[in-house]
């Protein structure tokens, strides 16, 4: 899991990010001050075509996708444009139920693939 942080509000700063929020060893935190990832996803979100849908309408004009989740299949390939997007949502707290549902779907798919024939 990658968590990408960047400044969106006055007062946001790398020194203030909540590292204790996600402490699982599989979580990779990154600070992206130029908002490179957020800008790329904002520009390309429509081209990603999530297989389980997306949920979110940005209420204001912003220059980067933020306070969002993007859930990819474990076999997603990250070439010029990543594939395997299962779902996305904005803002995270409003769409967390969909994230949990889609995460459970992804885990169930993984378990089905692991079963012997």
N, C-alpha and C positions, 0 to 999 in steps of 0.2 A: 504494500500500500504506500502510495506517495501522497504526502500532504504538502501542498505548495502554499506558502504564505507570501504576501506582499502588502504594501501600504495602499489602503483605499480611503482611510479617514485620517484627518489630522490626529496625531498622537499614536497612530500605528507605527511600530518600529520593530526591527529585528530583536532588539534587546527586551521587548515586551511580549513576544509571542508566547503562547501557553504550551511550552514543551511537555508539561505534565498532563495535558489533556489526552493525548494518545501515546501511551507508553509501551505498547506491545513491541517486542523486538523486531517485528516484521515491518513496522512503520518507518518510513524514511521521510524525515522532515527536510524541506528545502526552503530557503529564503530567495525570492525572485524579485529583487527590487525593480528591475525594468519591466516587470509584468509580462515577460516573454511568453510564458505558458498561458496565462490568462488571456492575453491578446490573441494568441493563436487559436485557442478554443472558442473564443467569442466570434472570431471571423469564420471558423470552420465547423461550428456546431451543427449547422443544417446539413452538411455533407456527410456526417458520421452515421446517420440512420440507425438509431438504437433499435434492437430487435424487440425489446419489451416496452418501448415508449419513452417519452420524456415528459417532464412536468416542470413548468416554470415560465413565467413571463417577467421580464425585467421591468420594474416599475419606473426606472429612471434611465437616462442615457448614461451609459458607462463605457469605458474603453477596454474593459477586461472582464472575462467570466470570473466571478468570485462568489464566495459563500455558496458553493455548489459542489455536488458530487458527480463523478462520472464513474460508472461501474463497468469494467471490462471483463469479458470472459478470460479465463486463465490462459487460453490459447490465442489471445489477441496478438496480432503482428503489428509492430510499430515501424512502418516504412514511411513513405512520404505523408500518408494519411493513415492513422491507425484504424484497424478494423476490430470487430468483436465487441463493440459497445453494446452492453445490455440495456442500460438506462442511464438517465441523468436527471438531476433535480436542482431546483433553486427556489428559495433558500434552503439550506440543509435542514434546519429545524422544522420547517413546514412540510418538507417532503421526506422526512426520515422514515415514516411508515412504509412508503414505497421502496426506499433503499433497503430496509430490512426484508421486505417481501422478495425483492429481486436478489438480494444477497442469499437468502434461504434457497431460492430457486437455483442459483449458481452452485451452491454447496450440494444440493440434491442431484444436480446433473453430474457433478464430480463423483458422487457416491455411486451413481448408476454406472458410470464408466469404469469404476474400480471393481465391480462385481465380476466374478468369474463366469464364463459362458456356460 
